[in-house]
Amino acid sequence: MRAPLLGALLSALAIAAASACDGDPPANADGGSDASDDALGSVCPTGYLGDPAAPAEIELRALKPDGSDVAIAEGADLAVIFPPQGGRVAFVGVRARNVDGCGMQVIGALRDPISKQIRLDGRTVNLRREPDGSGVTGKGVATDLESADDIGNYSNVPLCPNQWAEQDVFDQPFELEVQIQDRRGKTASAKVRVVPRCAEPGSKLASCRCLCKKGYVLGETCGEDAGTGGT
C-alpha cells in the first residue's frame, strides 16, 4: 500500500505535470524515441521505454560524492552528501523501463524504522535513454559531484539536520522507497533497506556526523570542531 504522504506528493506532482502539458502525450506505442513535448515545457527525445503492455519496472539508483551513479540493492550503503542548498541529503534516482520517459514524477523517501517518520522529495524529470532501452535519471558520467549532470534530476531527500529520526542518520538501518508515475499514469515503486553513510572525507565527514546524529539541537555548530561537542 502506498504511504499517504508519498501518495499525496505523487498526486500533486501529477497535477502540476498535467497542467504543464498541452493535450495528451503522443502514443509512441512502438517504444520509439521520437521527440515530444514533455511536462517540463521542453522537447523530450526519450520517448517510450520498453513495452507499453508490460508492467513498469524500476531499479533504485543513487549518487556518490564523486558524481557516479550506482545501483542500490537490499542492504546497500546510501551516500549522505553535502548539497548546494546546505544540510545533508541523499540523491536518489531510478533506472526504469516499460514507461514513458518524458515528464516522469519521481519521489524518493527515507523512513526511520524506529520513529516511522519519513523525509522525502519529489521531482518531475525526463529520463535519459540507455542503449539497452531503459531510461535513467542521470545524464552521464561525472568525475565529481559538482560536475554531475543536473543533480536536480535526482530526488534530493533531505536527511540532516536530524530532528526527525530516533537514531543517527548514519551507520544505522533505514528504509528507502522510490515511487514513479509517468505522464500516462503508469506507476511503479520499490523499497529496500539501506545504511546511510557520511560519505565525504575530512571536516565534511565530522560535520555530517554532527548534523546527522540523534538528538542534534538546531543551531549547534557542526564545523571543524564537530564531534567534540562544541556549540
N, C-alpha and C positions, 0 to 999 in steps of 0.2 A: 504493500500500500504506500502511496506517495505521501511523504511527510507534509503536513499542512502548509508550513512556511515555504517549502520548496515549490509546492503546487501553486500557491498564491503568486510567487515571484514568476514562475513559468507562465502563468496566465497573463500577468501584467506585461511581460516581455512579448507575448504573442499578440496582445492588443496593440502595442507600440509598433511591432513589425508590420501588422496588417494595415495600420493607418499610414505607414510609410510607403506601402506598395500601391501601384496603380493597376487595378484589375487582378485577375488570377495569374499565378505563375504559369509559364509555358509547360505543356505536358511533358515533352522531352522523355517519353516513355521508353525510348531505346537506350537510355543511360548515357547518351552522348554528352559532350562538353560544350554545346552551343552557348554563347554568351546570352545573358538575360538580365533584366533589371532586378536588382536584389532589394532586400528590405533596408539596406543602408543608403539607398538612393544613388547607387553607382552601378556600373556594368560588372556583373559577376561571371567569369568564364567557367566556373566549376561545373555547373550543370548537375544532372542526377548521377549519383554514385552507386553503381551496382544495379540490383534487380528491384524494380518498383513493387513487385508482388511478394518479395521476401521480407521477413521481419527485419527491422533496423538492428544493427549491431554496433557496439562501441567498445573500444579499448581505452582504459584510462591512461593519461599521459601527464607529465609534469616537467617543469623546467628545473634545471640545476643552476647553481651560481655561474657556471661557465657558459650559460646560454644553451646548453644541449638539452634536447627534448628526449625523455626516457619513458618507457612503459612503467606503469605502477601496478604490480601484481599483489596478491594477498600477502601481507606481512612485510611489504617493501618499505624502505625509508622514503620519507617525503621531505624535500628540502624546504626549510624555513628561511626566507630570504628577505633582505632589506630592499624595499621597493622605492621608486621615486617619490611616492606620497608619504613615506615615513612609516614607522612601526615595523611589523614583520608580517609577511603574507606567504601563502603557497600559491604558485602559478600553476593552475590545473587546467588541462585540456583533454582532447579526445582524438582518437582515430576512429572514423565511422565509415560504414558502408550501408547500402540499401536505403539511402536517404537523399533528399535534395540538399546539396552542399551550399546553397546560397541562402542568406538570411536566416541562419540557424540560431536558435536560442540555446545557450549552454549555461547551466547552473552548477557550480561546484560548492560543496558544503563539507565541513569537518564537524563531527559530533563527538563530544566528550562522553564516553560510556558511563561515567560516574554521575555527572550532573544532568546528562541528556540534553544539555544546551548545545546549540549549533552556531556556527559562523558561516555565512555563505555570501556568494557574489554571482550575479548573472550578467551575461553579455549576449549581444546579437552579433554574429560573426559570419564571415564567408570562409568555408574550409578550402584548403589547397589540395587540388587533385594530385594523387601519387601515381606512379607508373603502374601499380597493381590494381588501380581502380578505386581505392579507398580515398578518404579525404582526411586531412589533419588540420589541427588548429593552427600550428605554427607555419611559418613560410619558408623555413630553410635552416641551414646550419650556421651557428654563430660561434665566435671564439670567446665571447664573454657576454654577460647579461646585458650590458649597455648596448651592444651591437646586435642583440637578438631581434629578429624581425617582428616588430609590433607585439610587445607583451600585452597590449590591450586586447589581443585576440584570445588571451587566456583568462579564465576566471581568477581574479585576484582575491583569493579567500583571505579575509583579514583575521589574523590569529593573535597578534600581540600589539599593544599591551594586553596582558592576560588578566582580565577582570571577569572572566566567564567560566573557566574550567576549574574543576576541583582537583586538579593535578597540574604539574608542569606541562607546558605545551612543547615539550621536547623529551626524547628518550622514553616516552610512555605510549601505550597503545591508544589510538583513536580510530574512528570510523570515517572513511572518506566516501562520499557519494556524489556522483555526477548524473545529471539528467539532461537530456537534449530533446528538443522539439523542432522539426523542420517546418518550413512555411506552408507545407501541405497538412500539417497537424500530426505527422508521424512521430512517435516518441520512442525513447529507449532510456534505460538507466542501468547503472552498475554501482556496486558497493563493495568495498574491500576494507580490511583492517590495515592500518599503516602505522608507522612510528615516525612522527615528526623529528627532524634533526636540525639543530642550528648548524647551518652548512657553510658559513663563511669564517675565514681564519682571523686570528689576531684580536684586535679590540672589538671588531664586529661580533665575534663569537661570544665574548664576555658580555657585550651589550645585549645580545639576543637572549642569553641565559637569564639575564636580569629582567628584561621586559617580559619574558615568557614564563617566568617562574610562578608557581602557585602563590597566591597572596600578594602579588605585585600591587603596590599602592600608587595611584595616579599621582604623577609629579616626582616620583622617585628618580633620581639621577641614574642613568644607565650609560655611562661613557667608559673611559679608560679605567675608572675605578670600580666598574661593575664587578660584582662577586665579592667585594669587601664589605658590603653592607652600607656603603656611602650613600647619603641622601642630600 
